[in-house]
Amino acid sequence: MKSRKKFKHTKQQVVSVLEAVPFFILASIARILPRKTALRLGALLGRSARFIQPGRRRTAYANLKHAYPEHSEEWINARVKEIFEHLGVSGMEMLRLDKFTSRADLERYFTFEGLEHLENLR
């Protein structure tokens, strides 16, 4: 009985490593590539995720159909595609966040809105 429990623990460790390895490879690639290339790769991975994760695609479609019943199937499908692309690009940006070393770096690539609300909380 004890050895069986140990086997399950070892199996889970193997699964965890197999799940982590592709992530670390992707993170390394994202950091090596120039920013534009990394973001294009992110968009491609996001588009691919639409097909790799059909359940998530259906959920996104159903949510948009519920939120925007007046829009056509084509419009909703286009938004789903944009959402997945955006998630891929955002993922790449997150993997590269520590590349931004100054406020000027951040302001070059990002737009900050509503900062006055944060200032008011001080």
Disulfide bonds with the S-S distance in Angstrom:
none
